[in-house]
Amino acid sequence: MRSFDGQRSDGAPIRRNRQEKEKQLQELEQKRAHLGMHTSSTLRAAMDRKIAELKTELALADRAAAAQSAAGPAPRRPGGPRR
């Protein structure tokens, strides 16, 4: 039984910001480059999948940021706050 909602062991993915993803990508690429010949092909494939996934996520984030900056600021609603 969970001790509280939102606990890390509840199976939810850990959210990472851009800097953390870039750091993880760099570390995985370095580890992948230094793998020995004795490393299993399954482990290599898993690392390759994760590297590709991180590169895709970062590329999508770049495109989204570029599209948002090209669109300009969001339009403001007329009038004051609703009550």
MMTF fields as JSON, N, C-alpha, C and O atoms, coordinates in Angstrom:
{
  "mmtfVersion": "1.0.0",
  "mmtfProducer": "UNKNOWN",
  "numBonds": 331,
  "numAtoms": 332,
  "numGroups": 83,
  "numChains": 1,
  "numModels": 1,
  "chainsPerModel": [1],
  "groupsPerChain": [83],
  "chainIdList": ["A"],
  "bondAtomList": [4, 2, 8, 6, 12, 10, 16, 14, 20, 18, 24, 22, 28, 26, 32, 30, 36, 34, 40, 38, 44, 42, 48, 46, 52, 50, 56, 54, 60, 58, 64, 62, 68, 66, 72, 70, 76, 74, 80, 78, 84, 82, 88, 86, 92, 90, 96, 94, 100, 98, 104, 102, 108, 106, 112, 110, 116, 114, 120, 118, 124, 122, 128, 126, 132, 130, 136, 134, 140, 138, 144, 142, 148, 146, 152, 150, 156, 154, 160, 158, 164, 162, 168, 166, 172, 170, 176, 174, 180, 178, 184, 182, 188, 186, 192, 190, 196, 194, 200, 198, 204, 202, 208, 206, 212, 210, 216, 214, 220, 218, 224, 222, 228, 226, 232, 230, 236, 234, 240, 238, 244, 242, 248, 246, 252, 250, 256, 254, 260, 258, 264, 262, 268, 266, 272, 270, 276, 274, 280, 278, 284, 282, 288, 286, 292, 290, 296, 294, 300, 298, 304, 302, 308, 306, 312, 310, 316, 314, 320, 318, 324, 322, 328, 326],
  "bondOrderList": [1, 1, 1, 1, 1, 1, 1, 1, 1, 1, 1, 1, 1, 1, 1, 1, 1, 1, 1, 1, 1, 1, 1, 1, 1, 1, 1, 1, 1, 1, 1, 1, 1, 1, 1, 1, 1, 1, 1, 1, 1, 1, 1, 1, 1, 1, 1, 1, 1, 1, 1, 1, 1, 1, 1, 1, 1, 1, 1, 1, 1, 1, 1, 1, 1, 1, 1, 1, 1, 1, 1, 1, 1, 1, 1, 1, 1, 1, 1, 1, 1, 1],
  "groupList": [{"groupName": "MET", "atomNameList": ["N", "CA", "C", "O"], "elementList": ["N", "C", "C", "O"], "formalChargeList": [0, 0, 0, 0], "bondAtomList": [1, 0, 2, 1, 3, 2], "bondOrderList": [1, 1, 2], "singleLetterCode": "M", "chemCompType": "L-PEPTIDE LINKING"}, {"groupName": "ARG", "atomNameList": ["N", "CA", "C", "O"], "elementList": ["N", "C", "C", "O"], "formalChargeList": [0, 0, 0, 0], "bondAtomList": [1, 0, 2, 1, 3, 2], "bondOrderList": [1, 1, 2], "singleLetterCode": "R", "chemCompType": "L-PEPTIDE LINKING"}, {"groupName": "SER", "atomNameList": ["N", "CA", "C", "O"], "elementList": ["N", "C", "C", "O"], "formalChargeList": [0, 0, 0, 0], "bondAtomList": [1, 0, 2, 1, 3, 2], "bondOrderList": [1, 1, 2], "singleLetterCode": "S", "chemCompType": "L-PEPTIDE LINKING"}, {"groupName": "PHE", "atomNameList": ["N", "CA", "C", "O"], "elementList": ["N", "C", "C", "O"], "formalChargeList": [0, 0, 0, 0], "bondAtomList": [1, 0, 2, 1, 3, 2], "bondOrderList": [1, 1, 2], "singleLetterCode": "F", "chemCompType": "L-PEPTIDE LINKING"}, {"groupName": "ASP", "atomNameList": ["N", "CA", "C", "O"], "elementList": ["N", "C", "C", "O"], "formalChargeList": [0, 0, 0, 0], "bondAtomList": [1, 0, 2, 1, 3, 2], "bondOrderList": [1, 1, 2], "singleLetterCode": "D", "chemCompType": "L-PEPTIDE LINKING"}, {"groupName": "GLY", "atomNameList": ["N", "CA", "C", "O"], "elementList": ["N", "C", "C", "O"], "formalChargeList": [0, 0, 0, 0], "bondAtomList": [1, 0, 2, 1, 3, 2], "bondOrderList": [1, 1, 2], "singleLetterCode": "G", "chemCompType": "PEPTIDE LINKING"}, {"groupName": "GLN", "atomNameList": ["N", "CA", "C", "O"], "elementList": ["N", "C", "C", "O"], "formalChargeList": [0, 0, 0, 0], "bondAtomList": [1, 0, 2, 1, 3, 2], "bondOrderList": [1, 1, 2], "singleLetterCode": "Q", "chemCompType": "L-PEPTIDE LINKING"}, {"groupName": "ALA", "atomNameList": ["N", "CA", "C", "O"], "elementList": ["N", "C", "C", "O"], "formalChargeList": [0, 0, 0, 0], "bondAtomList": [1, 0, 2, 1, 3, 2], "bondOrderList": [1, 1, 2], "singleLetterCode": "A", "chemCompType": "L-PEPTIDE LINKING"}, {"groupName": "PRO", "atomNameList": ["N", "CA", "C", "O"], "elementList": ["N", "C", "C", "O"], "formalChargeList": [0, 0, 0, 0], "bondAtomList": [1, 0, 2, 1, 3, 2], "bondOrderList": [1, 1, 2], "singleLetterCode": "P", "chemCompType": "L-PEPTIDE LINKING"}, {"groupName": "ILE", "atomNameList": ["N", "CA", "C", "O"], "elementList": ["N", "C", "C", "O"], "formalChargeList": [0, 0, 0, 0], "bondAtomList": [1, 0, 2, 1, 3, 2], "bondOrderList": [1, 1, 2], "singleLetterCode": "I", "chemCompType": "L-PEPTIDE LINKING"}, {"groupName": "ASN", "atomNameList": ["N", "CA", "C", "O"], "elementList": ["N", "C", "C", "O"], "formalChargeList": [0, 0, 0, 0], "bondAtomList": [1, 0, 2, 1, 3, 2], "bondOrderList": [1, 1, 2], "singleLetterCode": "N", "chemCompType": "L-PEPTIDE LINKING"}, {"groupName": "GLU", "atomNameList": ["N", "CA", "C", "O"], "elementList": ["N", "C", "C", "O"], "formalChargeList": [0, 0, 0, 0], "bondAtomList": [1, 0, 2, 1, 3, 2], "bondOrderList": [1, 1, 2], "singleLetterCode": "E", "chemCompType": "L-PEPTIDE LINKING"}, {"groupName": "LYS", "atomNameList": ["N", "CA", "C", "O"], "elementList": ["N", "C", "C", "O"], "formalChargeList": [0, 0, 0, 0], "bondAtomList": [1, 0, 2, 1, 3, 2], "bondOrderList": [1, 1, 2], "singleLetterCode": "K", "chemCompType": "L-PEPTIDE LINKING"}, {"groupName": "LEU", "atomNameList": ["N", "CA", "C", "O"], "elementList": ["N", "C", "C", "O"], "formalChargeList": [0, 0, 0, 0], "bondAtomList": [1, 0, 2, 1, 3, 2], "bondOrderList": [1, 1, 2], "singleLetterCode": "L", "chemCompType": "L-PEPTIDE LINKING"}, {"groupName": "HIS", "atomNameList": ["N", "CA", "C", "O"], "elementList": ["N", "C", "C", "O"], "formalChargeList": [0, 0, 0, 0], "bondAtomList": [1, 0, 2, 1, 3, 2], "bondOrderList": [1, 1, 2], "singleLetterCode": "H", "chemCompType": "L-PEPTIDE LINKING"}, {"groupName": "THR", "atomNameList": ["N", "CA", "C", "O"], "elementList": ["N", "C", "C", "O"], "formalChargeList": [0, 0, 0, 0], "bondAtomList": [1, 0, 2, 1, 3, 2], "bondOrderList": [1, 1, 2], "singleLetterCode": "T", "chemCompType": "L-PEPTIDE LINKING"}],
  "groupTypeList": [0, 1, 2, 3, 4, 5, 6, 1, 2, 4, 5, 7, 8, 9, 1, 1, 10, 1, 6, 11, 12, 11, 12, 6, 13, 6, 11, 13, 11, 6, 12, 1, 7, 14, 13, 5, 0, 14, 15, 2, 2, 15, 13, 1, 7, 7, 0, 4, 1, 12, 9, 7, 11, 13, 12, 15, 11, 13, 7, 13, 7, 4, 1, 7, 7, 7, 7, 6, 2, 7, 7, 5, 8, 7, 8, 1, 1, 8, 5, 5, 8, 1, 1],
  "groupIdList": [1, 2, 3, 4, 5, 6, 7, 8, 9, 10, 11, 12, 13, 14, 15, 16, 17, 18, 19, 20, 21, 22, 23, 24, 25, 26, 27, 28, 29, 30, 31, 32, 33, 34, 35, 36, 37, 38, 39, 40, 41, 42, 43, 44, 45, 46, 47, 48, 49, 50, 51, 52, 53, 54, 55, 56, 57, 58, 59, 60, 61, 62, 63, 64, 65, 66, 67, 68, 69, 70, 71, 72, 73, 74, 75, 76, 77, 78, 79, 80, 81, 82, 83],
  "secStructList": [7, 7, 1, 1, 6, 6, 7, 4, 4, 4, 1, 7, 7, 7, 7, 7, 7, 2, 2, 2, 2, 2, 2, 2, 2, 2, 2, 2, 2, 2, 2, 2, 2, 6, 7, 7, 6, 6, 1, 7, 2, 2, 2, 2, 2, 2, 2, 2, 2, 2, 2, 2, 2, 2, 2, 2, 2, 2, 2, 2, 2, 2, 2, 2, 2, 2, 2, 2, 2, 2, 2, 7, 1, 7, 7, 7, 7, 1, 1, 1, 7, 7, 7],
  "xCoordList": [0.835, 0.0, 0.888, 1.928, 0.467, 1.209, 1.112, 0.074, 2.211, 2.154, 1.511, 0.862, 1.679, 1.024, 0.923, 1.678, -0.007, -0.211, 0.963, 1.428, 1.439, 2.545, 3.902, 4.93, 3.92, 5.178, 5.89, 5.234, 7.207, 7.978, 7.752, 7.937, 7.367, 7.181, 5.794, 5.422, 5.02, 3.664, 3.609, 2.522, 4.756, 4.786, 4.667, 4.658, 4.576, 4.49, 5.886, 6.868, 5.984, 7.299, 7.854, 7.105, 9.169, 9.829, 9.935, 10.448, 9.456, 9.525, 10.888, 11.376, 11.501, 12.807, 12.721, 12.002, 13.468, 13.504, 14.554, 15.222, 14.692, 15.58, 17.033, 17.709, 17.512, 18.902, 19.165, 20.216, 18.229, 18.4, 18.402, 19.151, 17.556, 17.538, 18.848, 19.38, 19.368, 20.635, 21.77, 22.629, 21.769, 22.799, 22.692, 23.701, 21.465, 21.258, 21.694, 22.31, 21.383, 21.785, 23.302, 23.854, 23.969, 25.428, 26.04, 26.972, 25.514, 26.035, 25.817, 26.705, 24.623, 24.353, 25.262, 25.75, 25.492, 26.366, 27.799, 28.478, 28.257, 29.603, 29.697, 30.666, 28.694, 28.699, 28.632, 29.3, 27.825, 27.695, 29.025, 29.39, 29.746, 31.024, 32.084, 33.004, 31.962, 32.974, 32.578, 33.226, 31.542, 31.145, 32.186, 32.727, 32.447, 33.411, 32.764, 31.553, 33.595, 33.113, 32.251, 31.465, 32.394, 31.651, 30.204, 29.421, 29.841, 28.503, 27.483, 27.732, 26.347, 25.333, 24.704, 24.637, 24.259, 23.62, 22.285, 21.85, 21.639, 20.371, 20.581, 19.791, 21.642, 21.952, 22.312, 21.884, 23.091, 23.443, 22.191, 22.055, 21.29, 20.059, 19.185, 18.58, 19.116, 18.326, 18.903, 18.159, 20.219, 20.857, 20.641, 20.389, 20.738, 20.497, 19.069, 18.837, 18.102, 16.696, 16.501, 15.825, 17.083, 16.939, 17.608, 17.072, 18.769, 19.456, 18.605, 18.456, 18.044, 17.187, 15.94, 15.508, 15.37, 14.177, 14.483, 13.697, 15.607, 15.977, 16.249, 15.863, 16.914, 17.175, 15.873, 15.743, 14.906, 13.609, 12.877, 12.317, 12.878, 12.211, 12.821, 12.096, 14.142, 14.812, 14.526, 14.347, 14.484, 14.176, 12.742, 12.49, 11.802, 10.411, 10.267, 9.493, 11.015, 10.972, 11.534, 11.025, 12.584, 13.153, 12.141, 11.973, 11.471, 10.467, 9.315, 8.839, 8.865, 7.755, 8.15, 7.351, 9.38, 9.846, 9.968, 9.633, 10.448, 10.576, 9.204, 9.018, 8.251, 6.9, 6.237, 5.522, 6.479, 5.876, 6.488, 5.77, 7.8, 8.434, 8.045, 7.964, 7.804, 7.391, 5.952, 5.6, 5.13, 3.729, 3.566, 2.546, 4.54, 4.452, 3.724, 3.35, 3.522, 2.849, 1.38, 0.759, 0.851, -0.557, -1.437, -1.113, -2.546, -3.422, -4.067, -4.415, -4.213, -4.841, -6.332, -6.848, -7.012, -8.477, -8.88, -8.276, -9.914, -10.371, -11.035, -11.627, -10.928, -11.596, -10.726, -9.606, -11.241, -10.518, -10.806, -11.35, -10.457, -10.703, -12.201, -12.965, -12.583, -14.006, -14.251, -13.367, -15.458, -15.824, -16.98, -17.438],
  "yCoordList": [-1.166, 0.0, 1.241, 1.275, 2.251, 3.497, 4.278, 4.29, 4.932, 5.746, 7.097, 7.672, 7.614, 8.858, 8.927, 8.265, 9.726, 9.874, 10.641, 11.619, 10.211, 10.873, 10.336, 10.885, 9.279, 8.667, 8.133, 7.688, 8.172, 7.761, 6.299, 5.93, 5.479, 4.062, 3.752, 2.582, 4.773, 4.519, 4.203, 4.09, 4.061, 3.665, 4.821, 4.599, 6.048, 7.209, 7.549, 7.407, 7.999, 8.353, 9.587, 10.463, 9.64, 10.789, 11.874, 11.635, 13.058, 14.171, 14.826, 15.088, 15.09, 15.727, 16.981, 17.02, 18.017, 19.228, 19.075, 18.045, 20.097, 20.016, 19.758, 18.931, 20.464, 20.3, 18.877, 18.305, 18.31, 16.938, 15.942, 14.965, 16.185, 15.287, 15.378, 14.361, 16.594, 16.752, 16.062, 15.425, 16.191, 15.543, 14.022, 13.331, 13.506, 12.054, 11.558, 10.497, 12.311, 11.932, 11.884, 10.938, 12.886, 12.924, 11.744, 11.105, 11.46, 10.343, 9.006, 8.154, 8.822, 7.565, 7.395, 6.296, 8.48, 8.394, 8.057, 7.285, 8.64, 8.324, 6.865, 6.178, 6.396, 5.002, 4.056, 3.022, 4.405, 3.566, 3.48, 2.42, 4.591, 4.606, 3.77, 3.257, 3.63, 2.912, 1.471, 0.834, 0.962, -0.42, -1.38, -1.158, -2.419, -3.412, -4.403, -4.383, -5.262, -6.269, -7.329, -8.012, -7.467, -8.488, -8.07, -8.879, -6.822, -6.324, -6.956, -7.093, -7.334, -8.025, -7.087, -5.873, -7.665, -6.881, -6.31, -5.266, -6.984, -6.49, -5.188, -4.253, -5.129, -3.907, -2.782, -1.643, -3.094, -2.076, -1.551, -0.345, -2.438, -2.027, -1.17, -0.197, -1.528, -0.746, 0.66, 1.639, 0.755, 2.072, 2.883, 4.087, 2.229, 2.92, 3.444, 4.553, 2.635, 3.073, 4.288, 5.238, 4.274, 5.395, 6.648, 7.747, 6.497, 7.64, 8.238, 9.458, 7.386, 7.871, 8.559, 9.587, 7.994, 8.579, 9.967, 10.896, 10.113, 11.41, 12.436, 13.598, 12.012, 12.933, 13.4, 14.569, 12.495, 12.851, 13.836, 14.821, 13.572, 14.467, 15.867, 16.862, 15.946, 17.244, 17.973, 19.191, 17.236, 17.858, 18.381, 19.47, 17.619, 18.071, 19.304, 20.21, 19.333, 20.493, 21.724, 22.83, 21.536, 22.657, 23.199, 24.411, 22.286, 22.715, 23.445, 24.458, 22.938, 23.573, 24.963, 25.897, 25.1, 26.397, 27.377, 28.554, 26.897, 27.764, 28.2, 29.359, 27.285, 27.624, 28.62, 29.522, 28.45, 29.348, 30.742, 31.736, 30.834, 32.144, 32.828, 34.055, 32.051, 32.626, 33.139, 34.102, 32.498, 32.896, 34.169, 34.849, 34.496, 35.69, 35.404, 34.265, 36.454, 36.246, 35.89, 36.243, 35.197, 34.803, 36.043, 36.957, 36.085, 37.254, 37.359, 36.358, 38.583, 38.813, 38.901, 39.369, 38.436, 38.504, 39.927, 40.539, 40.46, 41.806, 41.823, 40.834, 42.945, 43.1, 42.644, 42.173, 42.786, 42.425, 41.016, 40.235, 40.674, 39.331, 39.074, 39.969, 37.836, 37.491, 37.276, 36.852, 37.575, 37.381, 36.468, 36.18],
  "zCoordList": [0.0, 0.0, 0.0, 0.658, -0.742, -0.816, 0.477, 1.139, 0.828, 2.041, 1.742, 2.616, 0.522, 0.136, -1.381, -2.093, -1.865, -3.3, -3.904, -3.32, -5.052, -5.702, -5.301, -5.699, -4.525, -4.113, -5.356, -6.297, -5.371, -6.548, -6.919, -8.078, -5.987, -6.279, -6.821, -6.916, -7.179, -7.657, -9.151, -9.717, -9.788, -11.191, -12.164, -13.375, -11.674, -12.556, -13.078, -12.349, -14.337, -14.862, -14.163, -13.73, -14.061, -13.451, -14.507, -15.6, -14.188, -15.141, -15.026, -13.926, -16.184, -16.218, -17.065, -18.064, -16.657, -17.463, -18.557, -18.648, -19.378, -20.532, -20.133, -20.745, -19.108, -18.694, -18.204, -18.495, -17.472, -16.976, -18.124, -18.098, -19.146, -20.306, -21.083, -21.525, -21.25, -21.954, -21.202, -21.811, -19.881, -19.07, -19.174, -19.318, -19.102, -19.213, -20.589, -20.696, -21.637, -22.992, -23.106, -23.668, -22.582, -22.634, -21.88, -22.369, -20.688, -19.902, -20.604, -20.615, -21.196, -21.904, -23.112, -23.375, -23.849, -25.015, -24.603, -25.28, -23.488, -23.005, -22.564, -22.885, -21.83, -21.387, -22.571, -22.583, -23.573, -24.766, -25.506, -26.015, -25.566, -26.27, -25.551, -26.189, -24.235, -23.454, -23.113, -22.282, -23.735, -23.471, -24.044, -25.127, -23.318, -23.776, -24.734, -24.957, -25.286, -26.236, -25.547, -26.204, -24.244, -23.51, -23.217, -22.72, -23.517, -23.22, -24.168, -25.366, -23.619, -24.419, -25.449, -25.252, -26.519, -27.577, -27.105, -27.591, -26.168, -25.626, -24.865, -24.996, -24.072, -23.332, -24.291, -24.104, -25.307, -26.309, -27.009, -27.215, -27.369, -28.053, -27.14, -27.591, -25.859, -24.916, -24.761, -24.706, -24.693, -24.578, -25.851, -25.787, -27.004, -28.273, -28.358, -28.839, -27.885, -27.882, -26.997, -27.392, -25.811, -24.88, -25.426, -25.283, -26.045, -26.65, -27.761, -27.841, -28.62, -29.702, -29.147, -29.67, -28.096, -27.47, -26.903, -27.087, -26.223, -25.662, -26.755, -26.628, -27.828, -28.937, -29.569, -29.932, -29.703, -30.264, -29.368, -29.85, -28.055, -27.111, -27.153, -27.134, -27.21, -27.249, -28.564, -28.569, -29.676, -30.966, -30.988, -31.504, -30.434, -30.375, -29.492, -29.799, -28.396, -27.506, -28.209, -28.028, -29.01, -29.766, -30.777, -30.914, -31.481, -32.461, -31.794, -32.307, -30.654, -29.941, -29.452, -29.52, -28.96, -28.487, -29.65, -29.509, -30.798, -31.966, -32.471, -32.843, -32.485, -32.942, -31.996, -32.432, -30.703, -29.724, -29.832, -29.724, -30.043, -30.154, -31.465, -31.517, -32.522, -33.804, -33.739, -34.42, -32.925, -32.824, -32.009, -32.125, -31.2, -30.37, -29.08, -28.8, -28.288, -27.008, -27.196, -28.199, -26.226, -26.267, -26.144, -25.386, -26.88, -26.805, -25.426, -24.8, -24.982, -23.673, -23.838, -24.853, -22.806, -22.815, -22.448, -21.567, -23.131, -22.791, -21.43, -20.997, -20.77, -19.487, -18.341, -18.537, -17.182, -15.975, -15.556, -16.337, -14.353, -13.868, -13.662, -13.301, -13.9, -13.676, -12.204, -11.458, -11.804, -10.408, -10.3, -9.194]
}
